[in-house]
Amino acid sequence: MLGKVEICGVNTAQLKTLSNDEMNRLLRQAQAGNEHARQQLIEGNLRLVLSVIQKFMGRGEQPDDLFQVGCVGLLKAIANFNTGLDVRFSTYGVPMIEGEVKRYLRDYSAIRVSRSLRDTAYRVLQCKEKLSVTLGREPTVQELADALELSVQAVNEAMDAMAAPVSLYEPVWSDGGDPLTVMDQVRDTRNTDDRWLERLALREAIGKLGIRERRILGMRFFDCKTQTEVASEVGISQAQVSRLEKSAISSLRKSICVS
């Protein structure tokens, strides 16, 4: 289990935790320049880093690398947290750690996005961190869009670009038995068994039509020609084309319903 292994030489089973009062006292001391208090804060919040990076496991990155990057986010959170706000440190620290990990995954991802989108994504991350300090909570997409003078769609696209790829086999839920994976929730609505049977029945029904009727339907619905154009090519009147077309469609419907 991840909580009982060593990451970067740290025994995760022995990680310390701090009370809220201890956290606030150490934060004030650390921001005043007390290096010992800063070190205690880091050690007391490594479990928080560990809990955040677990969401990014299984994506081809080494746990040690993610843990180190998460610690960078923790250091930034310690340096920038506003102790005057009535907010728990974890409320501010988690988005900061997540943002640092997402930035790392974005910059070193095997999936490439355009330079402009990456620049926008970087601006969104920076703005998100600043607003988190000001508001004492994670900003909404609308607040980010207003601050950056971008559309909500542009912000969403930038945030999607920062998202790390997810494996189709990544578990999303489990009740103790076989886990439910992403693949189990992905469904192709265009190629269901019912649609496949419908196409098969349609192909058989078309095969039963006469040559001229098949030709007319092909020109009308595949070549997108008008009845007048079809009449000119086939050598019959437009009224005859209309009558043959309706008759062919009626025959197809009957054949498919019978099937």
Residue frames as qw, qx, qy, qz and C-alpha x, y, z in Angstrom:
[[0.000, 0.889, 0.459, 0.000, 0.00, 0.00, 0.00],
 [0.388, 0.684, -0.030, 0.617, 1.26, 3.48, -0.87],
 [0.372, -0.839, 0.100, -0.385, 0.97, 4.77, 2.71],
 [0.813, -0.509, 0.279, 0.051, 3.47, 2.18, 4.00],
 [0.835, 0.297, 0.107, 0.451, 6.36, 2.57, 1.57],
 [0.406, -0.560, 0.084, 0.717, 9.35, 4.84, 1.22],
 [0.469, 0.790, 0.279, 0.280, 9.20, 7.74, -1.20],
 [0.271, 0.807, -0.231, 0.471, 12.33, 9.85, -1.64],
 [0.425, 0.209, -0.681, 0.558, 13.79, 8.15, 1.43],
 [0.362, -0.250, 0.349, -0.827, 10.79, 9.12, 3.60],
 [0.077, -0.195, -0.972, 0.101, 8.92, 6.37, 5.44],
 [0.313, -0.331, -0.311, -0.834, 5.36, 7.36, 4.67],
 [0.613, -0.461, -0.640, -0.053, 4.00, 5.26, 7.54],
 [0.526, -0.426, -0.392, 0.624, 5.75, 7.56, 10.03],
 [0.151, 0.470, 0.187, 0.849, 4.69, 10.93, 8.63],
 [0.111, -0.291, -0.560, 0.767, 3.73, 13.50, 11.24],
 [0.040, -0.706, -0.545, -0.450, 0.54, 15.51, 11.40],
 [0.157, 0.045, -0.319, 0.933, -0.02, 18.94, 12.95],
 [0.023, 0.670, 0.678, -0.302, -3.02, 20.33, 14.78],
 [0.238, 0.824, 0.338, 0.387, -4.66, 23.48, 13.43],
 [0.341, -0.936, 0.038, 0.076, -3.22, 25.59, 16.26],
 [0.674, -0.386, 0.398, 0.488, 0.28, 24.20, 15.70],
 [0.557, 0.456, 0.471, 0.510, -0.07, 24.85, 11.99],
 [0.065, 0.945, 0.199, 0.252, -1.03, 28.51, 12.46],
 [0.501, -0.816, 0.189, 0.219, 1.74, 29.11, 15.02],
 [0.685, -0.179, 0.480, 0.518, 4.41, 27.55, 12.79],
 [0.454, 0.661, 0.422, 0.424, 3.15, 29.39, 9.72],
 [0.097, -0.992, -0.038, -0.074, 3.52, 32.76, 11.45],
 [0.586, -0.649, 0.371, 0.313, 7.01, 31.82, 12.64],
 [0.696, 0.132, 0.519, 0.477, 8.09, 30.48, 9.24],
 [0.341, 0.795, 0.327, 0.380, 6.87, 33.56, 7.39],
 [0.266, -0.957, 0.110, 0.025, 8.81, 35.66, 9.90],
 [0.387, 0.734, -0.551, 0.087, 11.98, 33.86, 8.86],
 [0.597, -0.443, 0.631, -0.222, 12.18, 30.99, 11.36],
 [0.458, 0.394, -0.736, -0.305, 13.84, 28.18, 9.36],
 [0.049, -0.062, 0.956, -0.282, 13.21, 25.56, 12.07],
 [0.497, 0.351, 0.490, -0.625, 9.48, 26.32, 12.02],
 [0.566, 0.508, -0.357, -0.542, 9.50, 26.07, 8.20],
 [0.263, 0.288, -0.918, -0.071, 11.12, 22.64, 8.39],
 [0.241, 0.131, 0.843, -0.462, 8.53, 21.48, 10.92],
 [0.569, 0.452, 0.143, -0.672, 5.76, 22.69, 8.61],
 [0.486, 0.438, -0.649, -0.389, 7.22, 20.75, 5.70],
 [0.128, 0.127, -0.973, 0.146, 7.53, 17.55, 7.73],
 [0.303, 0.250, 0.698, -0.599, 4.06, 18.01, 9.19],
 [0.590, 0.521, 0.096, -0.609, 2.43, 18.37, 5.77],
 [0.061, 0.356, -0.849, -0.386, 4.15, 15.61, 3.80],
 [0.296, 0.281, 0.903, -0.136, 1.08, 13.43, 4.38],
 [0.403, 0.706, 0.242, -0.530, -0.95, 16.14, 2.62],
 [0.219, 0.601, -0.588, -0.496, 1.44, 15.98, -0.35],
 [0.135, -0.098, 0.981, 0.099, 1.15, 12.20, -0.38],
 [0.396, 0.477, 0.710, -0.335, -2.66, 12.30, -0.42],
 [0.388, 0.735, -0.049, -0.554, -2.66, 14.74, -3.36],
 [0.165, 0.530, -0.723, -0.412, -0.19, 12.89, -5.57],
 [0.418, 0.071, 0.902, -0.086, -2.11, 9.62, -5.21],
 [0.565, 0.640, 0.338, -0.397, -4.63, 11.05, -7.69],
 [0.417, 0.778, -0.366, -0.297, -1.86, 11.29, -10.30],
 [0.448, -0.364, 0.811, 0.094, -0.46, 7.78, -9.88],
 [0.649, 0.271, 0.708, 0.062, -0.56, 5.25, -12.71],
 [0.468, 0.860, 0.113, -0.173, 0.19, 7.79, -15.43],
 [0.805, 0.451, -0.085, 0.376, 3.72, 6.77, -16.26],
 [0.062, 0.796, -0.345, 0.494, 5.42, 9.03, -13.70],
 [0.559, 0.017, -0.710, 0.428, 7.60, 7.82, -10.85],
 [0.480, -0.770, -0.421, -0.007, 6.08, 8.35, -7.36],
 [0.580, -0.393, -0.096, 0.707, 9.38, 9.90, -6.20],
 [0.230, 0.210, 0.299, 0.902, 9.19, 12.53, -8.96],
 [0.282, -0.665, -0.482, -0.496, 5.57, 13.39, -8.20],
 [0.603, -0.650, -0.366, 0.282, 6.34, 13.59, -4.48],
 [0.481, -0.213, 0.017, 0.850, 9.22, 16.02, -5.05],
 [0.020, 0.379, 0.387, 0.840, 7.12, 18.19, -7.35],
 [0.450, -0.699, -0.512, -0.215, 4.31, 18.14, -4.79],
 [0.591, -0.511, -0.263, 0.567, 6.77, 19.31, -2.13],
 [0.264, 0.110, 0.180, 0.941, 7.62, 22.31, -4.32],
 [0.278, -0.579, -0.461, -0.612, 3.91, 23.19, -4.30],
 [0.615, -0.625, -0.443, 0.187, 3.88, 22.76, -0.52],
 [0.499, -0.229, -0.095, 0.830, 6.80, 25.19, -0.14],
 [0.018, 0.318, 0.312, 0.895, 4.98, 27.77, -2.26],
 [0.464, -0.643, -0.519, -0.319, 1.84, 27.31, -0.18],
 [0.618, -0.511, -0.349, 0.485, 3.78, 27.83, 3.07],
 [0.366, -0.072, 0.057, 0.926, 5.41, 30.99, 1.70],
 [0.107, -0.245, -0.349, -0.898, 2.21, 32.55, 0.36],
 [0.347, -0.548, -0.760, -0.042, -0.51, 31.45, 2.80],
 [0.139, -0.540, 0.075, -0.827, -2.36, 34.35, 4.42],
 [0.317, -0.176, -0.828, 0.428, -2.59, 33.56, 8.13],
 [0.188, 0.092, 0.272, -0.939, -5.03, 36.44, 8.57],
 [0.589, -0.039, -0.443, -0.675, -7.78, 34.58, 6.71],
 [0.640, -0.189, 0.584, -0.462, -10.10, 32.23, 8.56],
 [0.846, 0.362, -0.291, -0.262, -9.12, 29.31, 6.32],
 [0.862, -0.342, 0.353, 0.124, -7.42, 26.02, 7.07],
 [0.122, -0.642, 0.603, 0.457, -3.99, 25.62, 5.51],
 [0.442, 0.065, 0.865, 0.230, -5.01, 22.43, 3.69],
 [0.441, 0.746, 0.458, -0.199, -7.80, 24.32, 1.88],
 [0.223, 0.903, -0.249, -0.269, -5.14, 26.52, 0.30],
 [0.316, -0.549, 0.741, 0.224, -2.33, 23.96, 0.17],
 [0.672, 0.210, 0.709, 0.039, -4.14, 21.26, -1.82],
 [0.568, 0.798, 0.196, -0.043, -4.82, 23.44, -4.93],
 [0.016, 0.879, -0.451, -0.150, -1.24, 24.74, -4.79],
 [0.481, -0.330, 0.801, 0.132, 0.21, 21.21, -4.68],
 [0.670, 0.453, 0.588, -0.001, -2.17, 20.02, -7.40],
 [0.383, 0.910, -0.022, -0.159, -1.28, 23.02, -9.56],
 [0.145, -0.731, 0.637, 0.199, 2.43, 22.29, -9.28],
 [0.562, -0.040, 0.819, 0.107, 1.93, 18.62, -10.21],
 [0.597, 0.670, 0.435, -0.076, -0.34, 19.55, -13.13],
 [0.200, 0.912, -0.278, -0.225, 2.23, 22.06, -14.37],
 [0.323, -0.491, 0.787, 0.189, 4.90, 19.37, -14.25],
 [0.596, 0.246, 0.763, 0.045, 2.71, 16.86, -16.10],
 [0.481, 0.834, 0.194, -0.189, 1.79, 19.49, -18.70],
 [0.083, 0.858, -0.449, -0.233, 5.39, 20.47, -19.40],
 [0.142, -0.424, 0.884, 0.137, 6.64, 16.89, -19.62],
 [0.752, 0.263, 0.482, -0.366, 3.58, 15.25, -21.11],
 [0.413, -0.030, 0.770, 0.485, 3.93, 12.99, -24.15],
 [0.276, 0.721, 0.615, 0.162, 0.79, 14.63, -25.55],
 [0.305, -0.087, 0.085, 0.945, 1.71, 17.93, -27.19],
 [0.153, 0.837, 0.509, -0.130, -0.56, 20.96, -27.31],
 [0.410, 0.741, 0.115, 0.519, -0.07, 24.25, -29.13],
 [0.432, 0.069, -0.333, 0.835, 2.28, 26.85, -27.69],
 [0.230, -0.393, -0.050, -0.889, -0.50, 29.44, -27.36],
 [0.752, -0.440, -0.365, -0.329, -2.69, 26.98, -25.43],
 [0.740, -0.166, -0.440, 0.481, 0.22, 26.12, -23.13],
 [0.197, 0.229, -0.194, 0.933, 0.84, 29.82, -22.49],
 [0.494, -0.446, -0.177, -0.724, -2.83, 30.34, -21.66],
 [0.825, -0.335, -0.455, 0.000, -2.77, 27.31, -19.38],
 [0.562, -0.002, -0.398, 0.725, 0.25, 28.74, -17.55],
 [0.108, -0.329, 0.059, -0.936, -1.54, 32.09, -17.09],
 [0.693, -0.430, -0.342, -0.466, -4.61, 30.27, -15.75],
 [0.779, -0.224, -0.486, 0.326, -2.46, 28.39, -13.23],
 [0.333, 0.115, -0.293, 0.889, -0.76, 31.58, -12.04],
 [0.342, -0.368, -0.100, -0.859, -4.06, 33.41, -11.77],
 [0.767, -0.371, -0.478, -0.213, -5.62, 30.48, -9.93],
 [0.649, -0.148, -0.482, 0.569, -2.84, 30.53, -7.34],
 [0.100, 0.180, -0.163, 0.965, -3.11, 34.31, -6.83],
 [0.517, -0.375, -0.238, -0.731, -6.90, 34.26, -6.51],
 [0.753, -0.300, -0.581, 0.072, -6.70, 31.34, -4.08],
 [0.421, -0.074, -0.426, 0.797, -4.60, 33.57, -1.79],
 [0.140, -0.184, -0.012, -0.973, -6.91, 36.57, -2.19],
 [0.639, -0.280, -0.322, -0.640, -10.21, 34.71, -1.87],
 [0.380, -0.356, 0.741, -0.424, -9.11, 32.06, 0.62],
 [0.769, 0.199, 0.572, -0.202, -10.64, 29.39, -1.61],
 [0.424, 0.034, 0.696, 0.578, -10.30, 27.94, -5.10],
 [0.278, 0.390, -0.066, -0.875, -11.67, 30.41, -7.68],
 [0.700, 0.439, 0.529, -0.195, -14.49, 29.49, -10.06],
 [0.561, 0.245, 0.523, 0.592, -13.96, 29.27, -13.82],
 [0.134, 0.884, 0.354, 0.273, -15.98, 32.48, -14.26],
 [0.381, -0.894, 0.084, 0.219, -13.74, 34.33, -11.77],
 [0.623, -0.261, 0.470, 0.568, -10.64, 33.13, -13.63],
 [0.430, 0.545, 0.529, 0.488, -12.13, 34.20, -16.95],
 [0.056, -0.972, -0.212, -0.088, -12.98, 37.67, -15.60],
 [0.507, -0.749, 0.228, 0.362, -9.52, 38.15, -14.08],
 [0.537, -0.172, 0.581, 0.587, -7.74, 37.11, -17.29],
 [0.395, 0.570, -0.077, -0.716, -10.24, 38.82, -19.62],
 [0.098, 0.150, -0.904, -0.389, -10.84, 35.53, -21.40],
 [0.711, -0.141, -0.291, -0.624, -13.99, 33.61, -22.26],
 [0.740, -0.326, 0.496, -0.317, -15.10, 30.77, -20.00],
 [0.947, 0.317, 0.033, -0.035, -14.59, 28.41, -22.96],
 [0.481, 0.699, -0.440, 0.294, -10.95, 29.54, -23.37],
 [0.318, -0.582, 0.619, -0.421, -10.28, 28.94, -19.66],
 [0.897, -0.062, 0.352, -0.261, -11.90, 25.50, -19.80],
 [0.846, 0.501, -0.162, 0.085, -9.83, 24.56, -22.85],
 [0.201, 0.709, -0.561, 0.376, -6.65, 25.69, -21.10],
 [0.564, -0.421, 0.580, -0.410, -7.53, 23.70, -17.98],
 [0.961, 0.174, 0.152, -0.152, -8.28, 20.63, -20.12],
 [0.632, 0.648, -0.376, 0.196, -4.84, 21.03, -21.73],
 [0.112, -0.629, 0.644, -0.422, -3.28, 20.83, -18.26],
 [0.867, -0.206, 0.281, -0.357, -5.11, 17.64, -17.40],
 [0.165, -0.441, 0.868, 0.159, -2.94, 14.53, -17.42],
 [0.594, 0.094, -0.644, -0.473, -3.98, 11.61, -19.66],
 [0.654, -0.237, 0.539, -0.475, -6.10, 8.98, -17.91],
 [0.025, 0.173, -0.961, -0.216, -5.68, 5.27, -18.60],
 [0.643, -0.133, -0.413, -0.631, -8.78, 3.44, -19.83],
 [0.718, -0.170, -0.670, 0.086, -7.98, 0.81, -17.22],
 [0.073, 0.264, -0.507, 0.817, -7.77, 3.25, -14.29],
 [0.251, -0.479, -0.829, 0.143, -10.19, 2.21, -11.50],
 [0.134, -0.428, -0.056, -0.892, -12.86, 4.80, -10.73],
 [0.642, -0.366, 0.227, -0.634, -14.91, 2.84, -8.17],
 [0.487, 0.111, -0.866, 0.038, -14.82, -0.44, -6.29],
 [0.686, -0.481, 0.058, -0.543, -17.03, -2.14, -3.72],
 [0.589, -0.463, 0.652, -0.117, -14.45, -4.75, -2.81],
 [0.846, 0.247, 0.467, 0.074, -14.91, -6.85, -5.94],
 [0.584, 0.270, 0.376, 0.666, -13.72, -6.14, -9.47],
 [0.089, -0.529, -0.118, 0.835, -13.13, -2.38, -9.82],
 [0.474, 0.786, 0.396, -0.016, -15.07, -0.24, -12.27],
 [0.507, -0.201, 0.285, 0.788, -12.65, 1.27, -14.79],
 [0.185, 0.518, -0.114, -0.827, -12.87, 4.24, -17.15],
 [0.141, 0.104, -0.816, -0.552, -13.34, 1.83, -20.06],
 [0.001, -0.399, -0.908, 0.127, -16.47, 0.43, -18.40],
 [0.106, 0.693, 0.401, -0.590, -17.99, 3.91, -18.48],
 [0.113, 0.461, -0.436, -0.765, -17.07, 4.67, -22.08],
 [0.585, 0.369, 0.718, -0.080, -19.71, 3.66, -24.59],
 [0.045, -0.141, 0.554, 0.819, -19.77, 4.02, -28.37],
 [0.478, 0.436, 0.513, -0.564, -23.38, 4.98, -29.09],
 [0.463, 0.563, -0.344, -0.592, -22.74, 4.91, -32.82],
 [0.485, 0.312, -0.792, -0.202, -21.84, 1.24, -33.07],
 [0.563, -0.176, 0.636, -0.498, -24.21, -0.64, -30.80],
 [0.286, 0.063, 0.946, 0.143, -25.52, -4.13, -31.62],
 [0.401, 0.654, 0.561, -0.311, -28.91, -2.66, -32.52],
 [0.263, 0.802, -0.207, -0.495, -27.38, -0.22, -35.01],
 [0.106, -0.384, 0.848, 0.350, -25.26, -2.96, -36.54],
 [0.348, 0.308, 0.885, -0.022, -28.35, -5.14, -37.02],
 [0.359, 0.776, 0.282, -0.435, -30.23, -2.19, -38.53],
 [0.149, 0.690, -0.502, -0.499, -27.46, -1.61, -41.06],
 [0.205, -0.125, 0.947, 0.212, -27.37, -5.30, -41.91],
 [0.382, 0.532, 0.728, -0.201, -31.15, -5.37, -42.42],
 [0.293, 0.811, -0.009, -0.507, -30.96, -2.22, -44.57],
 [0.006, -0.508, 0.732, 0.455, -28.25, -3.74, -46.76],
 [0.270, 0.151, 0.946, 0.091, -30.32, -6.87, -47.31],
 [0.352, 0.696, 0.514, -0.357, -33.44, -4.82, -48.08],
 [0.201, 0.751, -0.298, -0.554, -31.56, -2.69, -50.67],
 [0.146, -0.281, 0.884, 0.344, -30.33, -5.88, -52.30],
 [0.350, 0.401, 0.843, -0.073, -33.94, -6.91, -52.95],
 [0.309, 0.748, 0.124, -0.575, -34.73, -3.72, -54.90],
 [0.762, 0.563, 0.258, 0.190, -34.58, -3.52, -58.67],
 [0.634, 0.042, 0.111, 0.764, -31.49, -2.14, -60.41],
 [0.101, 0.618, 0.244, 0.740, -33.22, 1.11, -61.42],
 [0.513, -0.804, -0.224, -0.202, -34.60, 1.68, -57.91],
 [0.764, -0.422, -0.036, 0.488, -31.17, 1.10, -56.33],
 [0.483, 0.267, 0.182, 0.814, -29.63, 3.52, -58.82],
 [0.139, -0.760, -0.267, -0.576, -32.23, 6.20, -58.08],
 [0.657, -0.738, -0.147, 0.038, -31.75, 5.89, -54.30],
 [0.752, -0.164, 0.043, 0.637, -27.98, 6.00, -54.74],
 [0.304, 0.435, 0.198, 0.824, -28.09, 9.20, -56.75],
 [0.320, -0.780, -0.268, -0.466, -30.67, 10.82, -54.46],
 [0.668, -0.739, -0.016, -0.087, -29.22, 10.00, -51.01],
 [0.803, -0.295, 0.158, 0.492, -25.53, 9.29, -51.64],
 [0.464, 0.252, 0.282, 0.801, -24.77, 11.64, -54.55],
 [0.032, -0.579, -0.383, 0.719, -27.27, 14.24, -53.19],
 [0.038, 0.077, 0.545, 0.834, -28.80, 14.89, -56.62],
 [0.467, 0.209, 0.249, -0.822, -32.26, 16.41, -57.18],
 [0.654, 0.314, 0.675, -0.135, -35.09, 14.42, -58.69],
 [0.526, 0.808, -0.024, -0.264, -34.79, 16.52, -61.84],
 [0.061, 0.703, -0.691, -0.156, -31.07, 15.66, -62.17],
 [0.473, -0.104, 0.873, -0.060, -31.82, 11.97, -61.58],
 [0.664, 0.555, 0.424, -0.264, -34.61, 12.03, -64.18],
 [0.393, 0.820, -0.320, -0.266, -32.24, 13.53, -66.75],
 [0.071, -0.539, 0.836, 0.081, -29.60, 10.84, -66.16],
 [0.480, 0.067, 0.862, -0.149, -31.97, 7.88, -65.98],
 [0.093, -0.014, -0.668, -0.738, -34.06, 9.06, -68.96],
 [0.176, -0.574, -0.797, -0.069, -37.47, 9.24, -67.29],
 [0.134, -0.753, -0.173, -0.620, -39.70, 12.05, -66.04],
 [0.007, -0.370, 0.569, -0.735, -39.31, 13.71, -62.64],
 [0.731, -0.225, 0.112, -0.635, -42.77, 12.38, -61.65],
 [0.922, 0.078, -0.376, -0.053, -41.61, 8.81, -62.38],
 [0.427, 0.347, -0.610, 0.570, -38.48, 9.35, -60.30],
 [0.351, -0.349, 0.387, -0.778, -40.61, 10.60, -57.40],
 [0.881, -0.109, -0.065, -0.456, -42.96, 7.59, -57.67],
 [0.839, 0.196, -0.478, 0.172, -40.09, 5.06, -57.88],
 [0.186, 0.416, -0.572, 0.682, -38.28, 6.72, -54.98],
 [0.567, -0.302, 0.303, -0.704, -41.35, 6.56, -52.72],
 [0.942, 0.021, -0.212, -0.260, -42.01, 2.96, -53.74],
 [0.667, 0.317, -0.567, 0.364, -38.39, 1.95, -53.00],
 [0.065, -0.390, 0.544, -0.740, -38.41, 3.66, -49.58],
 [0.766, -0.200, 0.113, -0.601, -41.74, 1.99, -48.73],
 [0.915, 0.130, -0.381, -0.028, -40.29, -1.41, -49.68],
 [0.404, 0.386, -0.613, 0.559, -37.21, -0.80, -47.51],
 [0.376, -0.361, 0.412, -0.747, -39.34, 0.13, -44.49],
 [0.902, -0.086, -0.054, -0.420, -41.47, -2.99, -44.87],
 [0.813, 0.258, -0.489, 0.183, -38.43, -5.25, -45.26],
 [0.193, 0.402, -0.597, 0.667, -36.68, -3.78, -42.18],
 [0.577, -0.297, 0.289, -0.703, -39.85, -4.00, -40.04],
 [0.948, 0.021, -0.218, -0.232, -40.34, -7.65, -41.02],
 [0.635, 0.338, -0.575, 0.390, -36.68, -8.39, -40.21]]
